[in-house]
Amino acid sequence: MAKQGRTILFQGDSITDAGRGRGEGYQSLGHGYVNLIAGRLGLDAAEPGHRFINRGVGGDRVSSLYARWNEDAIHLQPDTISILAGVNDAWRIVMRLPEGTTDRFERAYRHLLEETKEVMPHAGLVLCEPFLLPAEIRMDVWDEFRGLIDAYGQITRTLAKQYDAVFVGLQEPFNQAVTRADAEYWLHDGVHPTPAGHELIAREWIQAVQSSRLAITN
């Protein structure tokens, strides 16, 4: 009997969204790392008919993800959920926006993961580290912004351990990438990846996931 394909859901902000369409089909994957992962793993493990879904939404914080979690996650009944978030949580704090009055990153993230584990105990989790590079980011906010992102990265790593999730480290690979080309080559504004930046994320994601119990195979 042929194996049944798995559903892999990607959640996050504009980095994940990457201009995705809001319908079905390959256009709904966007032009970023989700599309690259789906293409490579979809080719390598085509026989079961794995399904890749992108529900990233530009501007989302972790609390925004939770607000739409019923319709954009639980309802879809994915086998694996990948999450990349944090930059908008930090940005709203750094820019002193009303939405950033309190730092809800860890609290909202933990609440989201708790509910996911309760409602979908068999779903695998992949938590991606948020990242930042000094390209077109105001120097007067850089230290605070980078400090928050570094803290969120450590929180994400800790949550991954606590909730038995695969952790995808991304800040250090981007730090190393800057030794090869300027920050703008990878993240054109310090946040949003270029094609090369999206390829870096895709490679790190595939390496982490494919060497874990969540590996996507035939």
Number of C-alpha atoms within 10 A of each C-alpha: 3 7 11 11 17 16 18 22 24 24 26 24 23 22 23 29 25 23 17 21 16 12 9 10 10 16 14 20 28 21 18 25 26 29 24 19 20 20 14 14 18 20 11 12 14 14 14 15 15 19 14 23 23 27 22 27 19 15 16 21 26 26 19 15 23 18 13 12 17 13 9 19 20 16 9 14 16 20 17 19 21 23 24 23 30 25 26 21 24 24 20 18 18 18 12 12 10 9 15 17 11 11 14 16 21 17 11 17 21 18 13 17 18 14 14 20 15 9 12 15 10 12 19 20 24 24 24 26 23 23 25 23 22 18 18 14 14 10 11 8 12 17 13 15 22 18 13 21 23 17 15 22 22 15 17 28 19 14 19 19 13 11 16 13 25 23 23 24 21 18 19 11 13 19 14 10 17 15 9 9 10 14 23 19 18 24 23 18 17 17 23 21 24 16 15 15 22 24 19 18 24 20 16 17 23 18 13 17 20 14 11 13 10 17 14 20 16 16
